[in-house]
């Protein structure tokens, strides 16, 4: 992946001039009704008028996640792909980067289109979005960051976990963690917010949190070990020795020993789930120092998280079934299944499968989650959050079923 500065992102696009503000949205072609300058304190409404399509741009269009964003947004019934950006690829036909997207007949450019955008999806390396995206958000465009730069609420976590000082810590307090199953109300509220930033979750945390949230909500996590596995696409498209076929094929490798970066998200969100349910922090002692160990396995797509939980009190299978049914019965993209699921069961889709099982012999609870790391773990979930923020049907553009075999 390439590094971006704010200048790289806005170059050639008057819509994002941080000095003069966004281009006017008035007139018949205005993509959203009655939006005035956010910095003047005027009313904001990000919901499109009936029949109006939202203009959307993608930064980081050349990577795997960027390709998935384009694939899904290209068929979204309420979206026009108005700009694609990938540094070093200016003027390149999208077909020359992602051959499978040839029918879209799009071109990557230095600027994000020739006019104002309603939303920008950014698939950038950590530390890059924190510099590049605040100016875009302050100019009124919804920002959905698929990197980690707006996932964590505490600015002190960034030097610890990512090795940089966050340049816009004031925005961390208003950015929303983009897991709709846990933060739907906060995402909905961004529709009327002067600044709308969504920190899309990582693929490992998404899968792990969906598997564990009902237990955290009930204050049942006394001790927790997460054994997680990912396909190679989670490492991105950049060439490196560890991602070569000869290194990955017929091999399983643990990595991130001693504290993978995604631990910060998992601990933060498990605490938030407990707090939202009225639980004191000590109600889930196992969620404070999560033992999380990821593995790279020889497949292209998929996340499989097996969560081993010692509970704070005795439980049985009937209670667990009731907790998980209550949590997910109305969720469009999460299904509780009676048998342990496989990553193949969600391939290419925005669906997550969750299975929970009490082991009466050991007393442990095993909670399993599976997702496609590029869809529900990244691009699809970001679009799901975008739909919620803009008052669109949450499933819009995401209705595709999994591929099999």
HUZI-V109085 format. One record per backbone hydrogen bond with DSSP energy under -0.5 kcal/mol. NH is the residue of the N-H (numbers start at 1). CO is the residue of the C=O. If there is no record, write none. Layout:
BEGIN
NH,CO ; NH,CO
END
This chain:
BEGIN
9,5 ; 10,6 ; 11,7 ; 13,10 ; 14,12 ; 16,13 ; 17,14 ; 18,16 ; 21,17 ; 30,27 ; 33,47 ; 35,32 ; 36,34 ; 36,43 ; 40,37 ; 41,38 ; 42,37 ; 46,191 ; 48,390 ; 52,49 ; 54,78 ; 56,54 ; 56,80 ; 57,119 ; 58,83 ; 59,121 ; 60,85 ; 61,85 ; 63,60 ; 67,63 ; 68,64 ; 69,65 ; 70,66 ; 71,67 ; 72,68 ; 73,69 ; 74,70 ; 75,72 ; 76,73 ; 79,76 ; 80,54 ; 82,56 ; 82,80 ; 83,56 ; 85,58 ; 86,109 ; 89,86 ; 91,108 ; 92,89 ; 94,106 ; 96,93 ; 97,94 ; 98,94 ; 101,98 ; 102,99 ; 104,101 ; 105,102 ; 108,92 ; 109,84 ; 113,111 ; 118,55 ; 119,55 ; 120,142 ; 121,57 ; 122,144 ; 123,59 ; 123,121 ; 124,122 ; 128,125 ; 129,125 ; 131,128 ; 132,128 ; 133,129 ; 136,132 ; 137,133 ; 138,134 ; 139,135 ; 140,137 ; 141,136 ; 142,118 ; 143,196 ; 144,120 ; 144,142 ; 145,143 ; 145,198 ; 146,122 ; 146,144 ; 151,148 ; 152,148 ; 155,153 ; 157,154 ; 158,155 ; 159,155 ; 160,156 ; 161,157 ; 162,158 ; 163,158 ; 164,158 ; 166,164 ; 169,166 ; 171,168 ; 172,168 ; 172,169 ; 173,169 ; 174,171 ; 175,171 ; 176,197 ; 178,199 ; 179,177 ; 180,178 ; 182,179 ; 183,179 ; 184,180 ; 187,183 ; 188,184 ; 189,185 ; 190,186 ; 190,187 ; 191,188 ; 192,189 ; 193,190 ; 197,195 ; 198,143 ; 199,176 ; 199,197 ; 200,145 ; 200,198 ; 206,202 ; 207,203 ; 208,204 ; 209,205 ; 210,206 ; 211,207 ; 212,208 ; 213,209 ; 215,212 ; 216,212 ; 217,213 ; 218,214 ; 219,216 ; 220,215 ; 222,220 ; 222,310 ; 223,310 ; 225,308 ; 226,291 ; 227,225 ; 227,306 ; 228,226 ; 228,293 ; 229,304 ; 230,295 ; 231,302 ; 232,299 ; 233,300 ; 234,231 ; 235,232 ; 236,233 ; 243,240 ; 244,241 ; 247,244 ; 248,244 ; 249,245 ; 251,248 ; 253,296 ; 255,294 ; 259,256 ; 263,260 ; 264,261 ; 265,261 ; 266,262 ; 267,263 ; 268,264 ; 269,265 ; 270,266 ; 271,267 ; 272,268 ; 273,269 ; 274,270 ; 275,271 ; 276,272 ; 277,273 ; 278,275 ; 279,274 ; 283,280 ; 284,281 ; 285,282 ; 286,221 ; 287,221 ; 287,284 ; 288,285 ; 289,285 ; 291,224 ; 292,290 ; 293,226 ; 294,255 ; 295,228 ; 296,253 ; 297,230 ; 297,295 ; 299,297 ; 303,371 ; 304,229 ; 305,369 ; 306,227 ; 306,304 ; 307,305 ; 307,367 ; 308,225 ; 308,306 ; 309,307 ; 309,365 ; 310,223 ; 311,309 ; 312,220 ; 320,316 ; 321,317 ; 322,318 ; 323,319 ; 324,320 ; 325,321 ; 326,322 ; 327,323 ; 328,324 ; 329,325 ; 331,328 ; 335,352 ; 337,335 ; 337,354 ; 345,342 ; 346,343 ; 347,344 ; 349,346 ; 350,400 ; 352,333 ; 353,370 ; 354,335 ; 355,368 ; 357,366 ; 359,364 ; 360,358 ; 363,359 ; 365,309 ; 366,357 ; 367,307 ; 367,365 ; 368,355 ; 369,305 ; 370,353 ; 371,303 ; 373,371 ; 375,372 ; 376,349 ; 377,372 ; 378,375 ; 379,374 ; 380,375 ; 381,375 ; 382,378 ; 383,379 ; 384,380 ; 385,381 ; 386,382 ; 387,383 ; 388,384 ; 389,385 ; 390,386 ; 391,388 ; 392,387 ; 396,393 ; 398,395 ; 403,347
END
